[in-house]
Structures are given as C-alpha cells and as structure tokens.
Amino acid sequence: MKLLTVFIIKTLILRKQSFFLKNIISKDKFDKPKNLEEKAISQIGKKLYEAFIKNYTTKQWGISPKNLPSSIFNRLPIRFNYNEDYFNHCKYQGIPIDGYTNIFKNLLDNKKIKILKDCDYFKVKNKINVKYLTIYTGPIDKYFNFKFGKLDWRSVKFEKKIINQHDYQGTSVINYPELKYKFTRIHEPKHLHPERKIKKNLSLIIKEYSLIDLKNPYYPINNIRNKEILLKYKKQQKKEKNVIFGGRLADYAYYDMDMTISAALVKFNHIKNIN
Ligand SMILES: Cc1cc2nc3c(=O)[nH]c(=O)nc-3n(C[C@H](O)[C@H](O)[C@H](O)COP(=O)(O)OP(=O)(O)OC[C@H]3O[C@@H](n4cnc5c(N)ncnc54)[C@H](O)[C@@H]3O)c2cc1C
C-alpha cells in the first residue's frame, strides 16, 4: 500500500512526477463539465482522478461520479503549491482545545435552558407552548411530513476499536480509495491532540463506512431530483411563521464546522433583528 497526502498538491506531483506530471494538464478538457467525473478530469487529469477520486467517490456516495453533480468536486482542496493545510486562505486553523463537547456544555450551562434528551421533536411538538419561536435543526423533508417527497441522504457507520498499540497509523485519518476496502477511512483521534498526554500502548481507531441509513441522515445528495424537491420545501419554509430552520439537516447542505458556525451566527443576527 502506498500512502499519499490526500490534498493534490505540488509535493505529491513532484514526488510522482515521472508518472503523473504529463497527465496533469489533461487532454480531456471539458468546457462545461456535466458531472463530477468530467469536472475532476478537467481539473486534475485522468490519472489523478482515477487514483484519488473515482473509487473513493463511488464508495462515499454509492453511485458513479458520472451521476453526481460537478459542484461536489468544488469541496476538494486542489492546490499546486506546498500548502498541506485543509483550508486554503485561513490565517489560523485548528480545533477547540477542549473539544466541541465542552463548547456546547458551556453554551448550555444556564439555568434558563431546559434540555430534553433522547426526545423526538415530533412526539412533543404539540405539548410545547412556544413563546417566541422555534429553531428547527432536523431534516427539512420530515418537518413537512414528506409532502413533496423524501430527500435522499448518505449516512455513515463508525466501527470503534481500542487496540494495544501506541500508534496505529501515524496520523489522524487515512482514506482508502480502493474498492477492495469496504470502509472509506480510518481515524485515529489521538493524533489530533499531540499536546495531550495519552496512555501509551493503547489507541482508539475508528473505521468509517458509507451507507444509506435514513434514520441517521448525514450528507445531502445534491442531484437534480433532490434539488427540485428541496426547492419546494424551501418555498414552503418561507411561509412557516415563527420557525427558523437551521443546520445541515434543515438546510439540506454539506457544512463543515466553520460553515456550520458561520451559518449559525448569520441566523443569530437574523433572530436578533426579529425581536
Ligand atoms: C462523518 C462526518 C465527519 C465530519 N467531519 C468533519 C470535519 O472533519 N471537519 C469539519 O469541519 N466538519 C466535519 N463534519 C461536519 C460537521 O460535523 C457538521 O456539519 C456539523 O456538526 C453540523 O452541525 P449542525 O448543527 O448543522 O447539525 P447537527 O450537529 O446534526 O445538529 C442537528 C441536531 O438536531 C437534532 N435533531 C434532528 N432531528 C430531531 C428530532 N426529530 N427531534 C429532536 N432533535 C432532532 C439532532 O439530534 C442534532 O442534535 C463532519 C460530519 C460528519 C457527518
């Protein structure tokens, strides 16, 4: 097995140049790429597409890249320089020192906030006396009882294992693009926090599988069918009084944490101005 950095950067290209470089400027140019495959090939050439994107995408989305919109490819950081960071133009990037759990614990640590755990909103909806407004963060189609049809979602399954090894893979995540592996990635979280003193000779590894599980919707599938259905729900949303829709499930959007927080702050300003 060969290990390569997931970002298609100059370092990789130089390392592999005898094989790849002549393929970087692809002959298969698509002026108006119709799908993910055409977009990827026109950006990085066929060889890199086949090595990094083709099988991984098929595993991740359960369909051929030929049947996925070209816009999905825009999420992938492609750079022709030596920058190995995930985000392109950020001065600072990182994760919260004490993790996201602590941030939310602190945010919710107020006597005025009452939390009902393991409680389906739709089961208690009619019992709640809403004073101001509702912020709904569940799937948009479910809110409207699927009246315009069900949206498609991809889901993920995580298989956790503690192993008797200090360091399993030397980095926080490795992607497995080959079809022979049923999982898409292996995570080893301890590498996200090199500053923490973590027990030697033990490590948590998590295998990630991509699948359909409508009870646990994770990723929107932005194909034409879903876009058309979503449009109808969005129109309906606007008519709903005293309800704010937010988050990846209600927006049917692929958000990273930076986008999630930024979208929440925009919604907060909107709510502030309502009252
Ligand atoms: C596998 C995976 C890996 C990711 N990796 C990264 C990464 O490496 N970097 C990064 O930046 N981002 C990553 N993300 C994205 C990021 O984690 C999410 O986009 C973000 O957590 C979304 O926040 P949210 O508040 O919009 O939605 P959520 O966190 O999903 O919040 C929605 C809330 O609504 C609740 N809810 C829904 N329906 C109901 C109901 N009927 N009744 C009661 N409650 C309900 C849910 O329980 C949940 O608490 C990843 C996401 C996934 C799924």
The ligand as a Tripos MOL2 file, in Angstrom:
@<TRIPOS>MOLECULE
LIG
   53    58     1     0     0
SMALL
NO_CHARGES

@<TRIPOS>ATOM
      1 C1        -18.9550   11.7550    9.4510 C.3       1 LIG1
      2 C2        -18.7800   13.2430    9.4990 C.ar      1 LIG1
      3 C3        -17.5000   13.7740    9.5240 C.ar      1 LIG1
      4 C4        -17.3160   15.1500    9.5730 C.ar      1 LIG1
      5 N1        -16.0430   15.6480    9.6020 N.ar      1 LIG1
      6 C5        -15.8500   16.9680    9.6670 C.ar      1 LIG1
      7 C6        -14.5360   17.5140    9.7270 C.ar      1 LIG1
      8 O1        -13.5480   16.7800    9.7230 O.2       1 LIG1
      9 N2        -14.3910   18.8480    9.7810 N.ar      1 LIG1
     10 C7        -15.4600   19.6790    9.7950 C.ar      1 LIG1
     11 O2        -15.2770   20.8950    9.8700 O.2       1 LIG1
     12 N3        -16.7240   19.2000    9.7440 N.ar      1 LIG1
     13 C8        -16.9430   17.8780    9.6720 C.ar      1 LIG1
     14 N4        -18.2250   17.3770    9.6170 N.ar      1 LIG1
     15 C9        -19.3450   18.3060    9.5120 C.3       1 LIG1
     16 C10       -19.8650   18.8470   10.8340 C.3       1 LIG1
     17 O3        -19.6360   17.9290   11.8720 O.3       1 LIG1
     18 C11       -21.3740   19.0570   10.7100 C.3       1 LIG1
     19 O4        -21.6650   19.7620    9.5380 O.3       1 LIG1
     20 C12       -21.9380   19.8550   11.8830 C.3       1 LIG1
     21 O5        -21.8170   19.1210   13.0790 O.3       1 LIG1
     22 C13       -23.3890   20.1440   11.6210 C.3       1 LIG1
     23 O6        -23.9490   20.8290   12.7170 O.3       1 LIG1
     24 P1        -25.4850   21.1300   12.7030 P.3       1 LIG1
     25 O7        -25.7910   21.8490   13.9720 O.co2     1 LIG1
     26 O8        -25.8830   21.7520   11.4160 O.co2     1 LIG1
     27 O9        -26.1910   19.6990   12.6800 O.3       1 LIG1
     28 P2        -26.1880   18.5630   13.7730 P.3       1 LIG1
     29 O10       -24.9310   18.5810   14.5790 O.co2     1 LIG1
     30 O11       -26.5580   17.3170   13.0610 O.co2     1 LIG1
     31 O12       -27.3830   19.0410   14.7330 O.3       1 LIG1
     32 C14       -28.7230   18.7790   14.4470 C.3       1 LIG1
     33 C15       -29.3980   18.4220   15.7670 C.3       1 LIG1
     34 O13       -30.8060   18.2820   15.5450 O.3       1 LIG1
     35 C16       -31.2360   17.1720   16.2910 C.3       1 LIG1
     36 N5        -32.4780   16.6270   15.7100 N.ar      1 LIG1
     37 C17       -32.6990   16.2970   14.4090 C.ar      1 LIG1
     38 N6        -33.9510   15.8040   14.2860 N.ar      1 LIG1
     39 C18       -34.5100   15.8310   15.5250 C.ar      1 LIG1
     40 C19       -35.7840   15.4520   16.0400 C.ar      1 LIG1
     41 N7        -36.7490   14.9610   15.2690 N.pl3     1 LIG1
     42 N8        -36.0170   15.6160   17.3730 N.ar      1 LIG1
     43 C20       -35.0540   16.1090   18.2020 C.ar      1 LIG1
     44 N9        -33.8330   16.5030   17.7550 N.ar      1 LIG1
     45 C21       -33.5660   16.3470   16.4400 C.ar      1 LIG1
     46 C22       -30.1060   16.1610   16.1910 C.3       1 LIG1
     47 O14       -30.1810   15.2120   17.2140 O.3       1 LIG1
     48 C23       -28.8880   17.0760   16.3280 C.3       1 LIG1
     49 O15       -28.5280   17.2550   17.6680 O.3       1 LIG1
     50 C24       -18.4340   16.0120    9.5760 C.ar      1 LIG1
     51 C25       -19.7170   15.4720    9.5580 C.ar      1 LIG1
     52 C26       -19.8830   14.1030    9.5070 C.ar      1 LIG1
     53 C27       -21.2930   13.5550    9.4760 C.3       1 LIG1
@<TRIPOS>BOND
     1     1     2 1
     2     2     3 ar
     3     2    52 ar
     4     3     4 ar
     5     4     5 ar
     6     4    50 ar
     7     5     6 ar
     8     6     7 ar
     9     6    13 1
    10     7     8 2
    11     7     9 ar
    12     9    10 ar
    13    10    11 2
    14    10    12 ar
    15    12    13 ar
    16    13    14 ar
    17    14    15 1
    18    14    50 ar
    19    15    16 1
    20    16    17 1
    21    16    18 1
    22    18    19 1
    23    18    20 1
    24    20    21 1
    25    20    22 1
    26    22    23 1
    27    23    24 1
    28    24    25 2
    29    24    26 1
    30    24    27 1
    31    27    28 1
    32    28    29 2
    33    28    30 1
    34    28    31 1
    35    31    32 1
    36    32    33 1
    37    33    34 1
    38    33    48 1
    39    34    35 1
    40    35    36 1
    41    35    46 1
    42    36    37 ar
    43    36    45 ar
    44    37    38 ar
    45    38    39 ar
    46    39    40 ar
    47    39    45 ar
    48    40    41 1
    49    40    42 ar
    50    42    43 ar
    51    43    44 ar
    52    44    45 ar
    53    46    47 1
    54    46    48 1
    55    48    49 1
    56    50    51 ar
    57    51    52 ar
    58    52    53 1
@<TRIPOS>SUBSTRUCTURE
     1 LIG1         1 GROUP 0 **** ****
